[in-house]
Amino acid sequence: MAIKQEANGKWRARYRGPDHKERSKRFDTKNEAKRWLSVEQANMIRGEWVDPRAAKRNFGAVAEQWLDVHGGKPSTIAGYRSVLDRHVLATYGNMPIGSVDRPMVRSWLASMNRTDLAASTVRNALNVVKAVFTFAIESDMIRSSPAARVKAPSAERQPLNIPTVEEVHALADEVDAEHRLLILLASYSGLRAGELYGLTVADIDTMRGAIHVRRSVTEVHGKLVSGTPKSGRTRTVSLPATIRDELIAHIAPVASDSGALVFSNSDGSPIRHSNFRHRHFVPACERLGLSCRFHDLRHFAAASAIAAGAHPRAIMERMGHGSITVTLDVYGSLLPGLDETLTNALDEQFRAASENGSRPNRVHGADVVALSGT
C-alpha cells in the first residue's frame, strides 16, 4: 500500500488486492487517501473485500444473470420477469449496482406505496429487488444489501370466497357436459388448475380411488409448459366414491393409453386454462349470477375438509402446500373451532381424572392434584 502526491496536488492511493491486481484511487487530501486504504485493508483482513469494478455492473445486467441461474419453474421466472419489467428496471436498470443505497430503496418503495398498486404487488417487487442484491453479494459484487431491513407494507388478507355445495354442483351442471367432471374434481380434490390439466391415465389409481399428482401444465408467455407441482413434491389425493366412479367412467375410452390426458381438447392436446376460463367457466358463472374464480373451487375443497374435522397437517398434504404455515396462513380463519376443541378435550381430561379419585391438596400454599394410589 502506498500514497503519493501528484503534480496537480491530488493524492493517489495504491494497494494490491487479493487477486494480486493493483487498485488505485485519487483523493483531494492525504487523510482521505489513508482512510480509503484503511477500509480496503480491513475488508481484506475480514475476507469481505470485493473487486470495485464488479460493483459497476448495471443492476439490470445483474438481474438478468440472477434470472438465468435461478433454476425456478418457468412460470415463476416469468413472474419475476414481469415484476422486473413493470416495477423495478425503470428505476434501477441502468444504475451501477454498487451505487444503490438504502435511501434510494426507501424512496422507491415510498413512491410505489403512493400509487394504487396492491400491497402484495409492492411486497413482491421489494422481494425481487432484495433477491437481486443478495445474488450480487453472493457473487462478490457488493458487500451488503441496501434493501436489507427495508420493510414492505403488510397486505390485508382478503376474505376467502368459498362457493356453497349447491353453487358448486350448479356450476358443474351449467358448463358443457365435457367439462362437468373437471369442475367436480377441482372442488372435491383441491387440485390446482395446472395439476388437473397435467393428469394422465397413469395417474389415476382406480383400485384405491386416488389420484397421484405428479405434474402441472401451465401457460407461460403463450406456451404450455409441463413441470412438477407448485410445491415441487408429488402427492396422492383420495376421492369420494361418487367422484371416483365418474372419473373411471370418464377415462374408460382411453384407459389402455397410460399417457393419455384425463382432461384434454378434442384432439387430445392439453387444455389452456385461459381458454377454458373465457369460453366455459366465466360464461357459466355469469349465467348463474356467481362471483367465482376457478381457484375458489380449491378453497371449497379445503373448507369441506375443515368442516369434516380434518387435521391441518392432513389438509396441508391434500392441498399440496409447501408447509403447514402456508395452510394456516391461508385457511386459519376457517379453523376457529380448534382452540375450543382443545379446551373441551382438556376439560374432559380433568373431569376424568377427578372422577377416578384425584383431589386437590394445598402444599406450601400451592394447589396440586394428588392422584389416588400415590
N, C-alpha and C positions, 0 to 999 in steps of 0.2 A: 504494500500500500504506500502511496506517495502523494504529496500535494506540492504543486509548483505554480508559481505566479507567472502569467504570460505577459507579453509585451503590452497588451491592451488593458492590463490591470486585473483581469479576471483570474480566478484561482481554479486550476484544473486538478481534480482528484482522480487517482487511478487505483485499481485493485484487480487482482486476478481471481476469477470466480472458481467454484468447484469444478467447472467444466474446463478449467485451465485456459480460458479465454479472458483477455483483458477488457475491463469495462472502465469507462471514464465519464466524467460529467463536469461542467463548468459552473462556477458559483461567483457571486459578487464579492463574498467575503471569505476569508480563510476559515472562520468559525463554522460557516455553513458547510464548507467542504469537509471539515473534521466531523461534524455531526453526521453527515451523509455516510462517510466511511465507517463511523462507529456503528450506525444502524446496519449497514451491509455486513460488517464483520460479525455483529451479534446474530444476525439471521443465519449466517453460515455456521456459526458455532451451535445454534439451536437446531440446525437442519431445516430451517424454514426459508432458505434463500430460493428465489425464483429468478429466472432469466428476465430482465427488464423488457427485452424485445418481445417475449411471449405475451406480456400484458398489453401490447399494442395491437393485438389481433382484434378485429371488429367483433362486437357482440354477435352480430348476425352470422358471421362465419363460425364462431364457436357454437352457436345454437344449431347450425347445420351439422356440425361434427357430432354434437350430442345426440341429435336425432338419428344419425347414421349408425351409432354404436349402441343405441338404447336397447334394442332387442325385444321391444314390446310387440303386442299384437298390431296388425295393420290398422285396425280401427282405432287403437289407442294412439298410434303415431299420427294418424290423420287428425285426431282430436287435438294433439299438441301442435301440429302444423297450423290448424285453424286458429288456435289461441295466439300463436306467434304472429301470424299474418294480420289478424284483426286487432290485437290489443297491445302487442309488445314491440315489434320491429320498427314501427313508425317512430317510436321514442328512442330505442337503444340500438337499432340495427347497425348504424354506421359509426357508433361510438367505440373507441378502444375499450376493451372490457376492463382494463385496469383503471380507466378514468371514471367509472361509475362509482359514486359514493352513496352513503346511506341517505343523506338529504335528498338526493335525486330520486331515489326509490320511493321515499316517503311522499315527495311532491307528485310523482307519477301516480301513486296509489290514491292520493287525495283527489287528483283530477278524475280518476276512474270513479271514485265514490260520489262525485258531484254529477255524474251522468245518471241516466235511467237504467243502467245495467243492473242486473240482479246481483245480489251479494255473492251468490255462488259463482257467477261468472268472474267477478273481481277476484275472488279467492283462487279460482283455477288459474287465472292469469299470473297472480303472485307466485303460486306454487311452481309454475313453469319457469318463471324468472329465477326463483331460488334453485331449481334443479340445474339450470344452465350455469349459474355461478358455482354450485357445488362441483359440477363436472370440471369447471375451469380450475378449481382448487386441486382436485384430484389429478389434473393434467399439468400441474405446476405452472399455471399461467398467472395466478394471483395467490395471495397469502390468506385472505379472508373474504367472506361474502358480505357485500354491502346490504344484502337483503336479509341477513340474519337478524333475528329479534324484531323484524317488521311484521306486524300482525294485520291480517285481512279482516274485514268486517265479518261478524258471525251471521250466518244465514238463518233466518227464521224458517224452521221446517213447516212446510205447508201440510195441512191435514190430509191424510190418505183418502183418495176417492175409491171406495170399495163398493162395487155393484152388489145388489142383493142376488140371492139364488134365483129368484123369479126373473130378474133382469138378465142374468147370465143365460138362462135357458131360452128366454125370449129372443135374445141376440143370436143364439145358436140356430134357432128356428127361422130367424129373419134372413140370415145370409143364405146364399145358394147352398143346395144340398152337398155340393162338392167340398165346402169348407165348414160344414156344421161340426164335424168331429174336431177340426182344428181349434175352434172356439172352446169346445168342451174340454179338450185335452189341456189347453192352456189354463183353463180355470181350475181343473182338478189335479193337475200335476205340478203347476207352478213353474214350468219350463219357460225360459225366455224365448222370444220370437225366433232368434237365430238358432237356438238349440232345437226348436221344433222343426225348422226347415232343414236342419242337418241330420235328422233321424233317418236311418236306413232300416230295412227289414231285419238286418243282423242285430240291430239294437233292441229289438222287441223280444222279450222273454215271455213267450206265450204260456209256458208252463207255470211260471211264478206270478204272471200278471204284473210284470215290471218293465221299466224302460231303463236302458243303460245310456246315460247321457255322456257321449264321448267327444262330440264336436259341435261347432256352431258355424253357421253360414251368415256372414254379414256383408253389407254393401259398403264399399269404400271407394269413393270417387267414381261411382258408376259401375264398378266392377264387383262381382261376388267373390268373396274370399272365405275359404274354409279354414278353421283353426280350432284350437281347444276351447272349452267353455270359458266364461269370463274369469272364474277363479283359478283357471289353469289346472283344475282337478276334475277327473271323471267322477260320476256318482250314479247311484241306482235309485230310481223313484218307483215305488209301488203304486198300483192303480186300483180304484174301486172296481168291483166286479163288473158293473154295468159298462163302465168306460172300457175296461179290458175287452169285453165281448165285442163292443162296437169297433175297437181297434183291430181285433183279429179279423173281423169281417171286412174291414176296410182294406187290409193288406193282402187278403186272400188271393186276388188276381195276380199279384206279383210275389207271392210267398216263396216261390222257388228261386227268386233272384235276391240273394242276400245283400247285394249292393244297391238295390232299388230304393229310391227315396220314399218315405212314408207319405210325405206331402210334396207334391210337385205340380208343375204345369202339365198341360195335356200331352206335351212332347217328352215328358219325363225330366225336364230341366228343373233346377232349383227355383223356388218362389222368391221373388224380390219383395221384401216386406213393404217397401214404398208403394209398389203396385197394388199389393193386397189391401193395404190401408185405404188408398184412394178409390179403388174400384169396388171393394166389397165391404170392408169394415166400417169406414166412416159413413157411407150411404145407409147402411143398415142401422147404425146408431141414430142417424138423423131421422129416419123413418119412424123409429121407436121413441124419439124425443129423449134419447140418452146422452148425457155428457160423460163419455167414457173413452179412455185410451186403451190400446191393446195391453199395455203394461199393467193396467188396473186389474186385468184378469189374474195376473200373478199375485197382486195384493189380495184378491179374493181367495186364492189358494192358501196363502199364509193365514189370513183371518179365519178361514174354515178350520185349519189345523189348530189354531189357538183356541177356537171355540170348542174343539173336540178334546181339549186338555193336553195337547202335545207339549213336550218339554222344549224349551228354547233351543237346546242342542239338536234335537231331532228336526226342528224347523230349519235350523241353520244348514243341516245336511241335506234336507229335502230341497231347499231353495238354492243350494249351491253357493252360499256366501263364503267369503274367504275366512271369516272369523265370526265368533258369536257376538263380538262387539258390533259388527255390521247389522246382525239380526236384531239386537236390542235397540240399536240406534234407529233403525227403520220402523220396527214394529213394537217398540217398547210401550207406546201409548195404548196398544191393544192388550197389554198384559197387566192391567191394574189389579187383577184378582190374585196375582202371585203372592203379594205380601199378606193379603187376607187369608189365603190358603195356608201359608206358613204359620201365621198366628194361630189359626184354628188347630193346626197339627200340634203345635207346641202346647196349646191349651188341653188338647186331648191327652197328650203325653203326661202332663202334670196331673190331670184328673185320674188317669190310670194308676200313676204312682201313689196317689193319695188313697185310692180305693184298695191298694194292695198292702196298706198298713203303714205308710210313711206318715210322719207327724212333724210339725215344726217345733224346733227347740231354740232356746236362747243360750248362746255360748259367748261369753265375754262381750255381750251387747250386740252380737250379730245373729241374724236369723239363719239357721241351717236346716236342711232336711235330713232327718235320721231315718235311714232305711231299716225296715224290720229285719231282725236276724243279725244285726251288726252290734 
